[in-house]
Amino acid sequence: MKPAQVICISLMLAGTLLLAQTDRFPLSHQANVAPVAEQERSGLTTNFPEIPQGASSPQTRTAEADVRPALSTHSRHLRVKPQVQTGPEQVLYAFQGSPDGASPSGGLIFDSKGNLYGATPSGGSTSCRYNGDYTGCGMVFELTPDGSGGWTESVLYSFQGSSDGGNPDGGVIFDHSGNLYGTTGYGGANNTGTVFELSPNGSGGWTETVLYSFGKYYSDDANQPKGLIFDQKGNLYGAAGGGADGCGRGQMGVYCGTVFELSPNGSGGWTETVIYTFQPTDAGWGPNSGLVLDQAGNVYGTTGATVGSDAGGTVFELSPNGGGAWKVSFLYTFQGGNDGVDPYAGMIFDQAGNLYGTTSDGGGGACAAGGCGTVFELTPNGSGGWTESVLYAFSGTGGYLPETGLIFDQAGNLYGTTEAGGVGVCSESSGCGVVFELSPNGSGGWTKTVLYSFKGGNDGESPDSVLVLGQSGGVYGETGAGGGTGCDGYGCGTVFEVGEDFSLGASSSNASVMPGETAKYTVNVAPIGGFDQTVTLSCAGAPAMSTCSVSPSSVKLSGSGSTPVTVSVATTGSSAALMYPGGIAPTNMRIALWLAFSGLPGIIMLASGVRRRHGGAFYGLLLVCILLLITTWSACGGGSSSDSGSGTPTGTYTLTVTGTYTAGSVNLVHSTKLTLVVQ
């Protein structure tokens, strides 16, 4: 062998050894280097349905249940930072206190054009104060859609706090002519409240007329009324204080309450009649607002649990017995335990004649007063009595303290609110209240779904009025606080809408694959509140050298039942490439390549002698050398320092599947998280 041939072969071997020794991260190792996993993206909390509750099974106390603190008017309103709200709740109007009113209550009502009407017991343009609780005399307002997704508030009447009344906290109702009726808790001839009418004056304004001023305190007349209902003849009924003295185990100065009727007298005026005065010997006293009439003209209502009484509240019926007199029947007396305590609002009928309502406490669970509240049903038992069933007992985390009445939709679902509980932070972490739905589950029970949980910021807090159903299927209501920074920083309350919605949930949220394999997940898209629109789906967060897709990419929900979609993450396997070995700097690469390939002339020179003597063996040896060079290249990490030639990196990744529905001003966005492990 000639010296030149030895030198060339030595150069080739040196270059090959340099390739093998320089790259300490071969290709097969590169694919196993764990990258930093993508951080979770913040998203909206999915609304999860809760387990249906049976009438005979009280809630078991759990560690996550909230312990209900003692609530007062001011302890519910803590200063919290406003939050931007996305999702099903929209604030139609946030009150400022003056001159537009504060702390709306009593519920809302629609007119035939889709405008909303209500009342605030405080605020307005006049300064007055009752019992140290209300600043401003209150007002009646109208909210009108502005055609651009917003609403405009108009003050129809601002009370002066004198003979015209003040503190209207029972809402308003319409008659067939478009006039509004309501009550004030104070003002009037004796400062004990009024029944008023507001009539359009033909010039775009409204004229207030006091139909009746209630009698003096410590008299047999009613006083401080709260809310009205019409019967089919155009008579008005309401519940009020006053009446007989001595309720509360004979304690003087505690009045038992009344139910009154106002009837047109044919001369343009109205005549008031107290149709029933509760007595200290009755099973219950202190009637709540929210009376309801049946087809026969009987009046139904509730009395709350009262100090000095053994009863946890009652449901009563008043029936005319001829001659203008009325008879009271107590249909059910709450026992103060799992059946509920302290009904705080009125009731509603279903088409079969059953009654539905709420109790603010009781039902079992971790809250004070025997539980966190209930939704109940009263059913005629065929023997002249009524049977009570607890449809749902609140646990605390999904809302508690249901102090408002209920409404039905056309499908037979119930809607209501709780004043506390939920995910927000208000009133010493007791929660800011929720809007909920109860749906029959087909097995005789009911399933509760939280439609919205208030955060206590710009979205409002403490929903304390009965809801009203809109034509589009959404529910509308009021919060007594929140909505901004007015009213000493607590917010002066809001009018809000919670529309139909949807939720996302994965059947299994974890999957593990090798590079080159495909991970698959099943995600269920479920309607809430009868949602029957199209939801568009997308996937984000897939690692490098992989793709994430959702099939189908959009689903049309039917209003009931969930629709499954498949989420697929296709990863890429490792592969070699005759490029720069990963981990070698380009300068060192060029030196190694020059040394390795400079040895090829030595092979050619050696071939000239060997080929003539050992042709077959030579070509075989030449092929082996080339194969060894290629193998060494690939084993050393053939491929560039970029992703070319590499597979999906190993690691743990968080994927985000997002569902979106957008129509006009409505923008519903929900997401769910999936975990991918590439091994």
C-alpha positions in Angstrom: 0.0 0.0 0.0 1.4 3.4 -1.0 1.8 6.2 1.6 -0.8 8.4 -0.1 -3.3 5.7 0.2 -2.6 5.2 3.9 -3.0 9.0 4.5 -6.3 9.2 2.6 -7.7 6.2 4.5 -6.6 7.6 7.8 -8.3 11.0 7.0 -11.5 9.2 6.2 -11.4 7.1 9.4 -10.6 10.3 11.5 -13.5 12.2 10.0 -15.9 9.2 10.6 -14.7 8.9 14.2 -15.2 12.7 14.7 -18.8 12.4 13.5 -19.4 9.6 15.9 -17.8 11.3 18.9 -18.9 15.0 18.4 -22.7 14.5 18.5 -23.7 13.5 22.0 -27.4 13.7 21.1 -28.2 11.1 18.4 -31.5 11.4 16.5 -33.1 8.6 18.5 -32.4 10.6 21.7 -33.6 13.9 20.3 -37.2 12.7 20.0 -37.2 11.8 23.6 -36.1 15.1 25.0 -39.1 16.4 27.0 -40.0 20.0 26.1 -41.7 22.4 28.4 -45.4 21.5 28.4 -47.7 24.2 27.2 -49.3 26.1 30.1 -53.0 25.8 30.6 -55.0 28.6 29.1 -57.6 30.3 31.2 -61.1 29.6 30.0 -64.7 29.8 31.1 -66.0 27.5 33.8 -68.3 24.9 32.4 -71.6 24.6 34.0 -72.1 21.2 35.5 -75.5 19.7 36.3 -75.9 18.6 39.9 -77.2 15.3 41.1 -81.0 15.3 41.4 -82.3 15.3 45.0 -85.1 13.1 46.3 -87.8 14.2 48.6 -86.9 11.6 51.3 -83.1 11.9 51.1 -81.7 15.1 52.7 -78.4 16.4 51.5 -75.4 14.9 53.2 -72.9 17.4 54.6 -69.7 17.5 52.6 -66.5 19.3 53.0 -67.1 21.5 50.0 -70.4 22.8 51.2 -70.5 26.4 52.4 -71.5 27.1 56.0 -74.1 29.9 55.8 -73.1 32.9 57.8 -75.7 35.3 59.3 -76.7 37.7 56.6 -77.8 41.3 57.0 -78.6 44.0 54.5 -75.1 45.3 54.5 -73.0 42.2 55.1 -74.0 40.9 51.7 -72.3 43.7 49.9 -68.5 43.6 50.0 -66.3 45.8 47.8 -65.0 43.6 45.0 -63.2 44.4 41.8 -65.4 44.6 38.7 -65.0 41.7 36.3 -65.5 41.4 32.6 -68.3 38.9 32.0 -68.5 36.6 29.0 -71.0 33.8 28.6 -74.7 33.5 29.2 -75.3 36.5 31.5 -75.7 40.0 30.1 -76.2 43.1 32.2 -79.0 45.1 30.5 -78.7 48.0 32.8 -76.6 48.9 35.9 -78.2 51.4 38.3 -76.3 54.4 39.6 -78.5 55.4 42.5 -79.4 58.9 41.4 -81.5 59.8 39.5 -82.0 56.3 38.0 -82.8 54.4 41.2 -81.0 51.7 43.3 -81.5 48.2 44.5 -84.3 47.0 42.1 -86.7 44.4 43.6 -90.1 43.0 43.1 -89.5 41.5 39.7 -89.8 42.6 36.1 -92.7 42.6 33.6 -92.7 42.7 29.7 -95.1 44.7 27.6 -96.3 43.5 24.2 -93.4 45.3 22.5 -90.7 43.6 24.5 -89.9 46.5 26.8 -89.2 45.8 30.5 -90.7 47.5 33.5 -89.8 47.4 37.2 -89.3 49.4 40.4 -86.5 50.3 42.7 -87.4 50.9 46.4 -84.6 53.5 46.8 -82.7 56.0 44.7 -84.3 58.3 42.3 -84.3 62.1 42.1 -85.7 62.9 45.6 -83.8 62.5 48.9 -85.7 60.7 51.7 -85.0 58.1 54.3 -87.2 55.4 55.8 -86.2 53.5 59.0 -82.5 54.2 58.2 -82.6 51.6 55.4 -83.4 53.5 52.2 -81.8 56.7 50.8 -84.0 58.1 48.1 -87.7 57.5 47.7 -87.6 55.0 44.8 -88.9 55.1 41.3 -90.6 53.1 38.4 -88.5 52.5 35.3 -88.7 51.2 31.8 -85.9 49.5 29.8 -86.2 49.7 26.0 -84.0 47.8 23.5 -82.0 50.3 21.5 -81.7 48.2 18.3 -78.0 47.6 18.8 -78.0 45.0 21.5 -78.2 47.5 24.3 -81.0 48.8 26.5 -82.0 52.4 27.4 -83.5 53.2 30.8 -86.3 55.7 31.3 -87.5 56.9 34.7 -91.3 56.8 34.4 -91.9 58.2 37.9 -89.7 59.2 40.8 -91.5 59.2 44.2 -91.4 62.2 46.4 -91.9 60.3 49.7 -95.0 62.3 50.8 -98.7 61.7 49.9 -97.6 60.1 46.6 -95.8 57.3 48.4 -92.3 56.0 48.7 -90.2 52.8 48.7 -92.0 50.8 45.9 -90.5 47.4 46.5 -93.2 45.0 45.2 -92.7 45.5 41.4 -95.4 46.6 39.0 -98.2 44.8 37.0 -100.2 45.8 33.9 -103.9 46.0 33.3 -105.5 45.4 29.9 -105.3 49.1 29.0 -101.5 49.4 29.5 -101.6 51.1 32.9 -99.2 50.1 35.6 -100.0 49.3 39.3 -97.9 48.8 42.3 -97.5 49.5 46.0 -95.2 51.6 48.2 -94.2 50.6 51.7 -94.2 54.2 53.0 -95.7 57.5 52.2 -99.3 58.2 51.7 -101.8 59.9 54.0 -100.5 58.0 57.1 -96.9 57.2 55.9 -97.9 53.5 56.0 -97.9 52.9 52.2 -100.1 53.2 49.2 -101.5 51.4 46.1 -100.7 53.5 43.0 -101.5 53.6 39.3 -99.2 55.0 36.5 -101.0 55.9 33.3 -99.5 57.2 30.0 -100.4 60.8 29.7 -100.3 61.0 25.9 -97.3 63.3 25.8 -94.7 60.5 26.4 -94.9 60.8 30.2 -96.8 59.0 32.9 -99.2 60.3 35.5 -99.3 58.8 39.1 -102.5 58.4 40.9 -102.8 57.1 44.5 -105.7 54.6 44.5 -105.5 54.0 48.3 -103.5 55.2 51.3 -103.4 52.7 54.1 -104.5 53.4 57.7 -102.4 54.4 60.7 -100.0 52.1 62.5 -101.6 50.2 65.4 -104.9 50.0 63.6 -106.8 47.1 62.2 -106.1 48.2 58.6 -103.4 46.8 56.5 -100.1 48.7 56.1 -96.8 48.5 54.3 -98.1 46.4 51.4 -95.8 44.6 49.0 -97.0 43.6 45.6 -100.3 43.1 43.8 -102.2 40.6 41.6 -105.4 41.0 39.5 -108.3 38.7 39.4 -110.4 38.1 36.3 -112.9 40.8 37.4 -110.2 43.5 37.7 -109.9 43.5 41.5 -106.5 43.8 43.1 -105.2 41.7 45.9 -102.1 42.0 48.1 -100.4 41.0 51.4 -99.5 43.5 54.0 -98.5 44.0 57.6 -100.7 45.5 60.3 -103.9 43.8 61.5 -104.2 42.1 64.8 -101.7 42.7 67.6 -100.0 40.1 69.8 -98.3 37.7 67.4 -95.1 36.1 68.6 -96.4 34.3 71.7 -98.6 37.2 72.7 -95.8 39.8 72.4 -97.6 43.1 72.0 -96.5 45.4 69.1 -96.0 42.4 66.8 -98.7 42.5 64.2 -99.9 39.4 62.4 -100.4 40.7 58.9 -103.3 40.9 56.5 -104.5 40.1 53.0 -106.5 42.9 51.4 -108.6 43.5 48.2 -109.1 46.7 46.2 -112.2 46.9 44.0 -113.3 49.6 41.6 -116.3 51.4 43.1 -117.9 52.5 39.9 -117.2 56.2 40.5 -113.5 56.2 39.5 -112.3 55.3 42.9 -111.4 52.1 44.7 -112.6 50.5 47.9 -110.3 48.6 50.2 -111.4 45.5 52.1 -109.2 43.5 54.5 -110.3 40.0 53.5 -108.4 38.2 56.2 -106.5 39.3 59.4 -104.1 36.7 60.7 -104.4 35.9 64.4 -101.9 34.9 67.1 -103.7 31.5 67.3 -103.2 30.8 63.6 -100.7 28.2 62.4 -98.9 31.0 60.6 -98.8 34.7 60.4 -96.9 37.4 58.5 -98.0 36.7 54.9 -95.3 37.1 52.2 -95.7 38.9 48.9 -96.5 36.8 45.8 -100.1 35.8 46.2 -101.6 33.5 43.5 -105.2 32.9 42.4 -106.8 29.7 41.1 -109.6 29.5 38.6 -112.2 29.5 41.3 -111.0 32.8 42.8 -109.3 31.3 45.8 -106.1 33.1 47.1 -103.0 31.2 48.0 -99.9 32.4 49.8 -97.2 31.6 52.3 -96.2 32.8 55.8 -92.6 32.7 56.9 -91.1 31.3 60.0 -91.5 33.9 62.7 -89.9 34.7 66.0 -91.8 33.2 68.8 -93.7 30.7 66.6 -93.2 26.9 66.6 -94.0 26.7 62.9 -91.3 26.8 60.2 -93.8 28.7 57.9 -97.0 27.7 56.3 -98.9 27.5 53.0 -102.4 28.9 53.3 -105.6 29.2 51.2 -108.3 31.9 51.5 -111.7 31.0 50.1 -114.8 33.2 49.8 -117.6 31.6 51.9 -120.4 34.0 50.8 -121.5 37.4 52.2 -118.0 38.9 51.6 -116.3 36.8 54.2 -113.3 34.6 53.6 -112.1 31.4 55.2 -108.5 30.5 55.8 -107.1 27.0 55.5 -103.5 26.1 56.3 -102.6 23.5 53.6 -99.2 22.7 55.0 -97.1 23.6 58.0 -93.3 23.2 57.6 -91.7 21.2 60.4 -88.4 23.0 60.4 -86.3 20.1 59.1 -85.7 18.3 55.9 -89.1 19.5 54.5 -87.9 23.1 54.5 -88.0 26.1 56.8 -89.2 29.7 56.1 -90.9 30.1 52.7 -90.0 33.7 51.8 -91.9 34.1 48.6 -95.1 33.2 46.8 -95.9 30.1 44.8 -97.0 29.1 41.3 -99.5 26.5 39.9 -98.8 24.0 37.2 -101.5 22.9 34.8 -102.5 20.0 37.0 -103.2 22.2 40.0 -100.1 21.5 42.0 -98.3 24.3 43.8 -94.5 25.0 43.7 -92.4 27.2 45.9 -89.2 27.6 47.8 -88.0 27.7 51.4 -85.0 29.8 52.2 -83.7 27.3 54.8 -84.1 23.7 55.8 -83.8 20.6 53.7 -80.7 19.3 55.4 -77.1 20.1 54.4 -74.4 22.2 55.9 -76.0 25.5 56.2 -77.6 27.1 59.3 -81.3 26.8 60.2 -81.5 23.1 59.3 -80.2 23.4 55.7 -79.5 25.5 52.7 -83.1 25.8 51.4 -85.4 23.8 49.2 -87.7 23.7 46.2 -91.0 22.0 47.1 -94.2 20.8 45.5 -97.6 20.6 47.2 -100.0 18.1 45.6 -103.7 17.5 46.4 -104.0 14.1 48.0 -107.6 13.4 47.0 -108.9 13.6 50.6 -109.0 17.3 50.9 -105.4 17.6 52.1 -102.1 18.3 50.4 -98.8 16.3 50.3 -95.5 18.1 50.4 -92.5 16.8 48.4 -89.0 18.3 48.3 -87.9 18.4 44.7 -84.4 19.7 45.5 -82.4 20.5 48.6 -79.6 22.9 48.2 -76.1 22.0 49.4 -74.4 25.4 49.5 -71.8 25.2 46.7 -74.4 25.3 43.9 -76.3 28.1 45.6 -78.3 28.5 48.8 -80.8 30.9 50.4 -83.6 30.7 47.7 -85.7 33.6 48.7 -87.6 34.2 45.5 -90.4 32.4 43.7 -90.3 30.2 40.7 -91.4 30.3 37.0 -92.1 27.6 34.5 -91.2 27.4 30.8 -93.3 25.7 28.2 -91.4 22.4 28.6 -92.2 22.2 32.3 -88.8 23.2 33.6 -88.5 25.4 36.7 -86.3 28.5 37.1 -85.3 30.4 40.1 -82.5 32.2 42.0 -80.5 31.9 45.2 -79.3 35.0 47.0 -76.1 33.4 48.1 -73.7 30.5 47.2 -72.0 29.8 43.9 -68.5 30.5 42.8 -68.3 34.2 43.5 -66.8 35.8 46.6 -69.3 38.0 48.4 -70.5 38.3 52.0 -67.5 36.7 53.7 -67.0 34.1 50.9 -70.6 32.9 51.0 -71.0 33.4 47.3 -72.9 36.0 45.3 -75.9 33.9 44.2 -76.9 31.8 41.2 -79.6 31.4 38.6 -80.7 27.7 38.4 -82.9 25.4 36.4 -84.7 22.3 37.6 -85.7 19.8 35.0 -87.7 16.6 35.3 -85.3 13.6 34.8 -87.9 11.1 33.6 -87.7 9.0 36.7 -89.8 11.0 39.0 -86.9 13.2 40.2 -85.5 16.6 39.2 -82.0 17.6 38.0 -80.6 21.0 39.0 -78.4 23.0 36.6 -76.7 26.2 37.6 -77.2 28.5 34.6 -75.1 31.3 35.9 -73.1 32.0 39.1 -72.7 35.7 39.9 -69.2 36.9 40.6 -70.1 40.1 42.5 -68.5 42.6 40.1 -70.0 44.3 37.1 -72.4 41.3 36.6 -74.2 42.0 39.9 -74.7 40.1 43.1 -77.6 38.8 45.3 -80.4 38.2 42.8 -83.4 38.8 45.0 -86.4 39.0 42.6 -88.5 36.4 40.8 -87.5 35.8 37.2 -89.5 36.5 34.1 -89.3 34.4 30.9 -88.5 36.3 27.6 -89.8 35.5 24.2 -86.4 34.2 23.0 -86.2 31.7 25.9 -83.9 33.6 28.1 -84.7 34.5 31.7 -84.6 38.1 33.0 -84.1 39.2 36.6 -82.7 41.8 39.0 -79.8 41.9 41.5 -80.0 44.1 44.5 -76.3 45.1 44.4 -73.3 45.0 42.2 -73.1 46.3 38.6 -70.6 49.1 39.3 -69.0 51.3 41.9 -72.0 53.4 43.0 -73.9 53.1 46.3 -70.8 53.3 48.5 -68.8 51.0 46.3 -71.2 48.1 46.5 -73.0 48.8 43.2 -76.6 49.8 43.0 -77.9 46.7 41.3 -78.6 45.5 37.8 -81.2 44.1 35.4 -79.8 41.0 33.7 -80.6 38.4 31.2 -79.4 34.7 31.4 -80.0 33.1 28.0 -79.9 29.5 26.9 -76.5 28.0 27.0 -74.4 24.9 26.4 -71.6 23.0 28.2 -68.6 20.9 27.2 -67.5 17.8 29.1 -65.0 15.0 28.2 -65.9 11.3 28.7 -62.2 10.7 29.4 -59.8 13.6 29.5 -56.4 11.7 29.4 -54.6 9.8 26.7 -51.1 8.4 26.2 -49.5 7.6 22.8 -46.1 6.9 21.3 -44.8 9.2 18.5 -46.5 8.4 15.3 -49.8 7.3 17.0 -53.1 9.1 17.2 -54.9 10.0 20.5 -58.6 10.2 20.5 -61.1 11.7 23.0 -64.8 12.0 23.2 -66.3 15.4 24.2 -70.0 15.8 24.9 -71.7 19.1 23.9 -74.8 19.4 26.0 -77.6 22.1 25.8 -78.7 24.1 28.9 -82.1 25.6 29.1 -83.3 24.2 25.8 -80.4 25.6 23.8 -81.0 24.5 20.1 -78.3 26.4 18.1 -75.1 25.4 16.3 -71.9 25.3 18.3 -68.6 25.6 16.5 -65.7 23.6 17.9 -61.9 24.0 17.8 -58.8 22.5 19.4 -55.6 24.2 20.5 -52.5 23.3 22.5 -51.2 20.4 20.4 -47.4 19.8 20.7 -44.9 20.4 17.8 -45.1 18.0 14.9 -48.7 17.0 15.6 -52.2 18.2 14.7 -55.4 18.4 16.7 -58.8 18.3 15.0 -62.5 18.0 16.1 -64.9 15.9 14.1 -67.5 17.2 13.4 -66.2 20.7 13.7 -69.7 22.0 14.5 -72.9 20.5 16.0 -76.5 21.5 15.9 -78.0 20.9 19.3 -81.7 19.9 19.7 -82.4 21.5 23.1 -82.2 18.2 25.0 -79.6 15.4 25.1 -75.9 15.8 24.5 -74.1 15.3 21.2 -70.6 13.6 21.2 -67.7 14.8 19.1 -64.3 13.2 18.5 -61.1 15.0 19.2 -58.0 13.5 17.4 -54.4 14.4 18.0 -52.1 12.9 15.3 -48.5 12.7 16.3 -45.4 12.2 14.1 -42.9 9.4 14.4 -39.0 9.8 14.4 -37.1 9.7 11.1 -33.5 10.1 10.0 -32.2 12.6 7.4 -28.8 13.1 5.8 -28.3 16.6 7.0 -26.4 18.2 9.8 -26.3 15.9 12.8 -28.2 17.4 15.7 -26.0 18.9 18.4 -23.0 19.6 16.1 -22.2 23.2 15.3 -22.0 23.9 11.5 -18.2 24.8 11.8 -17.3 21.5 13.5 -19.6 19.8 11.0 -17.7 21.1 8.0 -14.3 19.9 9.5 -15.7 16.4 10.2 -17.2 16.2 6.7 -13.9 17.4 5.1 -11.9 14.8 7.0 -14.4 12.0 6.3 -14.8 12.5 2.6 -11.2 13.4 1.9 -10.5 9.7 2.6 -12.6 8.7 -0.5 -9.6 9.2 -2.9 -7.7 6.7 -0.8 -10.4 4.1 -1.4 -10.3 4.9 -5.1 -6.5 4.7 -5.2 -6.6 1.5 -3.2 -9.2 0.2 -5.6 -6.9 0.6 -8.6 -4.7 -2.1 -7.2 -7.1 -4.3 -5.4 -9.8 -4.3 -8.1 -7.4 -6.0 -10.6 -6.5 -8.8 -8.1 -9.8 -9.1 -6.0 -12.6 -7.6 -8.0 -15.6 -9.2 -6.2 -14.1 -8.7 -2.7 -13.3 -5.1 -3.5 -16.8 -4.1 -4.5 -18.2 -5.9 -1.5 -15.7 -4.1 0.8 -16.5 -0.7 -0.9 -20.3 -1.2 -0.3 -19.7 -2.1 3.4 -17.6 1.0 3.9 -20.4 3.2 2.4 -23.0 1.6 4.5 -21.0 2.0 7.6 -20.5 5.7 6.8 -24.3 6.2 6.3 -25.1 4.2 9.5 -22.6 6.2 11.5 -24.1 9.5 10.2 -27.7 8.4 11.1 -26.7 7.0 14.5 -24.9 10.2 15.3 -28.1 12.2 14.9 -28.5 12.7 11.2 -30.7 15.7 10.6 -30.6 19.4 11.1 -30.8 21.2 14.4 -34.3 22.3 13.4 -37.4 20.0 13.5 -36.7 18.5 10.1 -36.5 14.8 10.4 -37.7 14.7 14.1 -41.0 13.4 15.5 -43.4 14.8 18.1 -41.4 15.5 21.3 -42.3 13.5 24.3 -43.9 15.3 27.3 -47.3 16.1 28.9 -49.4 18.6 27.1 -52.7 20.4 27.9 -55.2 20.6 25.0 -58.1 23.1 25.0 -61.3 22.3 23.2 -63.4 25.4 22.7 -67.1 25.7 21.7 -68.4 29.0 20.4 -71.8 30.3 19.6 -72.2 33.9 18.4 -75.3 35.7 17.3 -75.7 39.5 17.4 -74.7 40.6 20.9 -74.7 37.1 22.3 -71.3 35.5 22.5 -71.2 32.1 24.4 -67.8 30.6 24.8 -67.0 27.5 26.8 -64.0 25.1 26.9 -62.8 21.9 28.4 -59.2 20.7 29.0 -57.7 17.4 27.8 -54.3 15.9 28.8 -52.0 14.3 26.2 -48.9 12.3 27.2 -46.4 11.5 24.4 -44.1 8.7 25.7 
